[in-house]
């Protein structure tokens, strides 16, 4: 395994040295063996639990807690940072790309603000299964490499819970909040270093001082990402600027979930009482976050502040058009159409909302509808006959529909079932769920229970950050 330290070497002042807490009995409870191999690790190495809990970092790695700021639910915090996380190592994958291995739940850091810096097993397994499913569905995402049980309890409102560390992998862990941290301090030299570093890491074809170019690239990546979220009915739940990556990867699967009944007002997070991060608000929040990145980059866009604002504003103003293009492209693929048809897609989404149709089942039913069997679709959207006639006139491609509409997503009741069992020591439901989600676009015999929405007795679903 080839290890590097570019963040530590190039971005002094944007981190603090940190070593993971000592844990009594680290033990692997989940491991993405394929990803481990991609990173040059031996999946059968008996020392992985020690390494991926931070007890024995890879040789030559500089372990650290990253500094960043962030707008959290609209309020600015100038100093957040890795409060329960750390950069374990940068490693070069078998494909030659560099990846961060980042640990979550690794102990109290200088940024912990009085918290214990640790994590419970349930939320770490939640991030593992949902991020793995997102990757399988083709969504840019940080990937869960492993969950390691620590052998000790953590204490939350629910009482004593088994502790765990998540090891996740990303193209980097640079965030909008990283730029905000430096900009808030007025440190132009550090801001230039950060800009050059981000460009080297993600946009090496740009000039190292091309702040406007980076802003455009980040905006384009985020537009495509949110369009994919919307297509899948995914609700991130906590789109703070410290959770918006420069790489365009989904990060921090805390209070996230997939909606079942299609409704733009869907909220799952227990702390999002005003619906700021509701499903339908996600595109607008992404644009708002991009504006915060633009503010941080203004001194590097142009020495003349008025010209900098004008250029940055043009990028921000263009985001809505980018997003509509990206969303219509996503929906065209989901409907099996050769080209976007905004009127057709808008009418379908409105009909789904009126019927309280299941988002995933409705789109998946179009596979059979394209072949002439409309029963499953009309079971979801009873008033959809006229729409079907218009859609079928476009000669939809059944194979395209099947390839872009998952048969199985991480259904909320199944995730909770698996996590409850895991916290009691039974990993079988979790392993079965993970396996069912690894090939989401295939119809596989015996997996019907993983397709169906929650039973009526499941009730309103709420998720929590796990801190």
Secondary structure, 3 states (H helix, E strand, C coil): CEEECHHHHHCCCCEEECCCCCCCCCEEEEECHHHHHHCCCCCCCCCHHHHCCCCCCCCCCCCEEECCCEEECCEEECCCCCCCEEEEEEEECCCCCEEEEEEECECCCCCCCCCCCEEEHHHHHHHHHHHHHHHHCCCCECEEEEEEEEEEEEEECCEEEEEEEEEEEECCCCEHHHHHHHHCCCCHHHHHHHHHHHHHHHCCCCCCCCHHHHHHHHHHHHHHHHHHHHHHCEECCCCCHHHCECCCCECCCCCCEECCECCCCCCCECCCCCCCCCHHHHHHHHHHHHHHHHHHHHHHHCCCHHHHHHHHHHHHHHHHHHHHHHHHHHHHHHHCCCCCCHHHHHHHHHHHHHHCCEHHHHHHHHHHHCCCCCHHHHHHCCCCHHHHHHHHCCCCCHHHHHHHCCCCCCCHHHHHHHHHHHHCCCCHHHHHHHHHHCCCCCCCCCCHHHCCCCCHHHCCCCECCCC
